Amino acid sequence: MNYKKSEFYFFIFLSILIFLISINYGMFDDDILFGSKMGNQLYYNSIFNWNMPDSFDPGHPPFLGFILTVFWNIFGHHLWVSHLAMLPFTFGFFYQLHKFISYFVKERSLQFCAFILIIVDPSLSTCFVLVNMEIIMLFFFFLAVNSILKNKILFKFIGLLFLSIVSYRSMMLFAGIFLFDVLNKLFIQKEVIKKIITIKFILLYFLSSLPAFIFVGWRLLTKGWLQTHPNSPWSGMWHFADFKYFIRNLVVLVWRYLDFGRIFIMLLIVISFFIYGKKIIKSIKNKQILLLAISSVILIIITIISVTNSVGIRYFIVSYICFNLFSFIIISKYLKLKKVLYFTLLIGLITGNLWIYPKELSQGWRATLGHLPYHSLRIKAIDYLNNEHIDVSEVGSFFPNYTTLDLIDFSGDKRSFAKFTGKNKYVFYATVYNLTEEDLNILNNNYTILKEFNNFNTTITIYILDTK
């Protein structure tokens, strides 16, 4: 078996294995909105009517919902079909990631080691097992980037074309690729600006960005707003940050790059720069990967630190990938104790899934595999409520659980948990929910534990209101 075929079959095997492992994981967090809610709207109405009801319209293109609807129409409206819809993108991402690595790392054995170091990143590996739009964006992003690095115009156009319509965040990644393309040619490859900004260059980016312009224009003409409206559930999240909040966002941004074991990656890079800085920065490819790590997400960073919305961990996955690969290049080319350092980073990232913060601190559960025990526990807890004849609709719960059960696990159960008010007779709480300090105090002071379900690092607790 030749080299290319063996890699191809390995990525197919890995993708199918992940699909089989994750086949029963229900929709989680924002994926309930972007996958189930928006997908069901298309499925039960019209697959081409992208006009979402204002009650849950986040403004983003319903691209994930569109993909799911296509698969539901072919294979049936089931949870396993939703995971099946992610399988081609997971395989495509693995293939493109390998091509990306092979541009910077030539030895085959080292390519495999770099591949493993990247995919074990908790925030990336979570994308493989959940139904989410991140894995779709990652595939098109690296398809476009690899095409730039290897001068493949057609595939560059295809990658950018689809990247421009997945979500507003993918549109920002599109802009980041454009910035990388220009800066890479101008400052790294030392081309003159007249040879870079040609009619052909501008036309390619313009034509591939048309889906984004058409969608944004259509929304403004039909709805008059892009992402939020006065009655939107998210209207309070999108305001310009004052100076204090701006500083808070900067701190959180740094935290995101250090979270879940990535602190070991960043420490190695920083220390190596102090020792071998000039040698490292001489390499053209090292400059390219650093440029991509920053330029690809720069628009996302500027936007996030300027508003009151939360700084999502998965917003910067393409940057994490670049830094993880860069750390591997540093180890393989410039440092001693290569195996010790490699396994230190590897173990650091794997154990990053076990990082659990105190309940009072918000944690990015959908960006770590640490939430996986929750899915089976949730089913057990719901079965307990049913067996005890406790009506789910009278049980208070928290985001992302106060929604129709069918939207999460495709069980056909149209009941829904109630939103926690502090006066609900029963409460369904899991450690993977981020609660305010006020809500935690109410649970501790006003409720008694009725039943607990534990699995590894996750606990689901059924509370009953004290009547004393």
N, C-alpha and C positions, 0 to 999 in steps of 0.2 A: 504494500500500500504506500503510495507516495505521500509526501509531506502535506500537500494541500488537502488531499482527501481525508487523511487522518485527523486533521484539525476540524474539517467540516463535520465529520461523524461525531467527534468529541463534543462539539457545540450542540449538535442535535440531541445527543444523549443527555447532556447536562440540562438542556432546556426541557426535555420531556421529564427528566427526573424531578426538576423543580416543580413542574406542572402537577405531577402525581403527588408530591409532598404537600402542596398548597391547595389542592383541589377543593378542600372543605373550609378554607379560611373565608369567613364572611367579609362583606364590604366593611371598611373601617375608616373612621374619621372623615376627611373631606372627600374621600372616594365614594362615599354614599351619595353625596350631592352630584359630583361630576360623572359618576358612573351610573348608579341606580336611578336617581331622580330624573336627571336629564335624559338618560337612556330610555327610561320607561315613558317619558313624555313623547319621545320620538317613536318608540315601539307601538304605543297604543293610539297614536295620532298619525303623524306622517314623518317618515325618516328624513325628508328634505325640508321640513318646517322647523327651522332653528330658532324660532321665536318662543322663548321660554316664558312661563307665567311669572309675573313680577314677584310673587310670593317666595320663590326660591331661585330667581335668575341671578347668577353671580356676574353676568356680563361676558364671561369667557365663551369662546366658541364651544359648542357641545361635541367636540371631536371624539373624545373618549366614548360618550354616549352614542355617537354615530357608529363607531367601530363595533360596540357591543350590540347595537340594534341589528347590524348586518349579520353578525354571528347568531343572534337569537332567532332571526328570521330563517336561518338555514338549519340550525341544530336544535332549536328549542330554547325557551326562556328559563334557563337553569343556572345555578351558581357555577357548576363545572364548565359550562359553555363560556361564561364570563372570563374564567381563567384560561380557557382554550384560546380566547381572542388575544390574550397577552403573549401566548407562546411564540408566534412568528416574530414579534418585536423583541422578545427576550433573545431568541436565536440570532436575529439580525444585529442586535446590540453586541452580543458576544463576538460575532464575526467582525464587526466594525471595530470593536475594541482591540481585537487581536491585530488587525491591520494597523491601527493607530500605534500599538506597542511596537510592532515590527519596524515601523519607520524610525523609532528611536533606539531600539535594542535589536541587534542583528543575530546574536546567538540564539538558537532554537530553545535550548534548555532554560536560558535566562528569560526568554519571552514567556514561557510557561510560569516561571516563578513570579514575574512581574504581573501576569494576568491574575494569579491567585491573590497576590497582595492587594490588588485593586478591588476585586469582586468581594473580598471579605469585609470591606468597609461597611459598617452597620447600616448607614443611610442608603448605600447603593444596594446591598443585598436584600434589604426590605422591599425594594422596588420589584424584585424578582418574584416575590411570593404574594403580593397584593395586586388587586385589580386597580391600576392607577395610570395616570397619563404621563408620569415621569419616564417610564421605560419607553414610551412612544417617542417622547422628546429626545431621549438619549440616543435612540437609534438614528433618527434623522439628523441630530446634531453631529454625530461622529461620521455619518455618511457624507455630510457636507465638508467637515474638516479634513477627513482623509482625502477627499477629492481635491481640495485646495493644495494639500501637501504633495499630492501626486499628479496634479494638473489634469484632472478628469472633469471636463466641463459639463458633460451631460449629467453625471451623478451629483455634481455640485449643485446644479440647477434643481434636480429632483429633491435632494435633501433640504435645500433652502425653501423650495415651494411648499412642502408639507410642514416644515418647521414654522412657517409663517401663519399657520392656521390652527395649530393644536391648542394654544392658549395665549394669553397676553404675555406670560412668562417666556414661552417659546419665541414670541415675537422679539422679546428683549435679547434672547440668545441669538436670534438672527442678526440683530444689530451688533452684538458682540463678535460674531463671526466676521461681519463686514469690517469692523474695526481691526480685528486680528489680520485679516487679509491685506488691508492697506498698510498697517504698521509693520507687518512681517516683510512685505516687499520693499517698503521704504527704508526701514532702519536696519533690518537684519540681512536681507538679500541685496541691499544697496542699489535698488533700482531708482531711476529718476521718476518724479511725479507724473510727467507727461506720458511715460510708458505704462504707468499703473492705472491712472484714471482715463481709460479709453472709452470709446462709444460701446464697444463690445462688453467691457467690464461693467459699465453703468447699466446697460440694457439687461444683462443677466440678472443683476440684483433687482432692478426695477420689475422685470417680468415675474421673477420668483416671489416678490413681495406683494403682488397683486391680490392674492387671497386675503391678506391682512388688511390692505386698504379697502377692499370691497366689503369685508365684514364690518370694519369700523365705520365706514361710511353708511352702510345699511342700518347699523344699530342707531347711529345718530339721527338718521332720517326717520326711522320707524319708532324709536323709543325716546330719543332726545337725551339719553344718558348712556355711559359706557359700562360702569361697574356698579355703581350704587345710586339709589334714589332715596328721597326722604323717608320712605317707609321700608327701606331695605333692611334686613336683619344685620347687614354689615356696614350700615351707614356710619356708625360711630367709630369704625376702625380706620376710615380713610380721611384723616385730617392732617394738615401739615404739622409736623412736630415742632414744639418750642425747643429752646436751647437745651433744657434739662432732659427732655425726651430724646433729643438728638444724641446727646452723650450716652444716654441709656442704650439707644440703638447701636451705637458704636461698640459698647461693651458687650452687648449680646452677640453682635456680629463676630467679634473675636472669639467669644465663647463657642459659637457654632463651629468654628474651624478647629477648636480644641476638643470638642465634645466626643463622647463615645470612642475614646482611644486614639483620636487623631492628634492628641497632644504629643504623642511619641513621634509621629511623622513630622510635625512642625518643629519640635525641639531638635531633631536630627538635622533638618534643613538649616535652621538658624545657626546651630553650632558649626556645621560644616562650612557655612559661608564665612564665619569668623576665621576658620583655619585655612580653608582652601578657596576662598572667594574668587580671587583672580583667575585661578586655574579653571574653576567651574564655569565662570561666566564667559570664558574664551570660546567655548563650544557654541556653534551656531544652533544646533538642535536644542541645547540647554536653554538658550535664549528663547527659542520658539515655544518650548513647553511652558516656560515661565510667563511669557507674553500671553499665551492662550489661557493660562490659569487665571489671569487677572482681567484681560480684555473681554473674555467671554461673558463674564458676570458683572462687569462694571456698571452697566445700566440698571441691573437688578439691585446692586448694592446702593447706588445713588437713590433709587426710588424707595427702597426699604428703610434706609436710615433717615429719610426725609418725611416719613409719614408715621402715624400712630398705629399702623397695623403691625402684627407680630412679625419677627424676623424668622421665617421658616427655615428649618435645617435643610430640607431637601431642595431649597432654591439654588444651592451652590454645589450640587453633586458633580457637575462637569469640572468645577474647580478642584474639588476633593480628588477626583480621578487624576487630574494633571499633577497635583502635589504628591499623591501617592506614587505615581510613576517616576516623578522627579527624584523622590527620596530613594527609590530603587536604583535609579541611574547613579546617584551619588555613592551608594553602597558598593555597587558593582564596579565602578571605575576609580573611585578616589579613596576609599576607606579600607582599613584592615579589619580583621574580625568580621568578615562579610557574613558568614553564616549566623554568628551570634546576633549581629545587628538586625539581620533580615528576620530571624525568628522572634526577636524582641518586638519588632514592628508588627509582625503577623499576629502574635499572641495578644499584643496590645489592642489591635483592632477587633479581634474575635471576642476578647473579654469586654470590649466596649459595649457589647450587647447586654452586659450584666450591670452596667452603671444604673443605679436606681437613686434618684434624688429624694430628699424628704418630701412629704406630701405637700408642704407649703410652697415648694418650688415647682414651677411649670416645667414639664418635660416633654420633649418631642417624641412621643411614643410611636408615631407612624414613621419615624426615621430610625428605628432600631428593631431588631428581631426580638427584643425583650418583651414585646406585647403578644407574641404568638400563643402562649398558654391561655390567653384571654378567650380565644374563639371557642374552644371546647368547654371551658368553664361557663361561658355565657349560656350555652345550650343546656348544661346541667342545672344552672340556676333557674332558667325559665321552666324546665321540666319540674323542678321542685315547686315553683309557684303554681303550676298547673295541678300537680298532685295534691297540693294543700288547698286547692280551690280559691286561690288568691288571684283576683282579676288583674291581669297585667296592666290594663288601662287605668287602674287605680293605684299603681305603684309609681312613685316619683323616681326619676333618674336624671342623668346628666349627659351633656354632649360627649360622644356622638350617639348615645343610646336611646334618647327620647325621639324615636322615629318609628315608622311602621316596621314591624319585624320582617316582613317580606322584602323590604328594601335592603336588608342586611344579608339574609340567608336564603332568599328566594323560596321560602317554605310555603308560601301561599297564605300565611297568617297575616291578616290585615289589621290586627290589633297593634296598639302603640303604647309605649310607656308614656306616662305624664311627665311634664317638666317639673323638676324639684322646686317646691315653694317653701319648704320648711314646715308645712302643715300636712303633708301627705301622710296617711296612716302607715304605709310601707314605702321603703326606699331601696332601690337597687343601685349599689355602688361598687365600682371596681377600681383597683389601684392604678389602672391605666387611664383614669379620667383625671383631668387637671381641674381641681376645685379651688375656689377662693378660700381665703382664711375664714371668712364669715360662714360659708357653707360647712366647712370642716368643724367649726365650733358648734354649729347647730346640730350636726350629726352626733358629736361627742357628748353634748349636754342634754339634748332633748330626745335622743333615740337609744334603743337597746338592741343589741345584736340578736337577731332571730336565728340566722343560719349563716355559716361561712363555707366557702368552697375555695380550696387552695390547690395550686399547681405550680411548682417551682417558685418563681419570684412574684407570682400574681395571685391576688386574693379578690374574690367577689363576696360582698357582704350584703345580706338582706337584713335591713333594719325595720323595727317596728316602733311607732311613736309611743313615748312614755305617757301614761294616762294619770300619773300621780299628781 
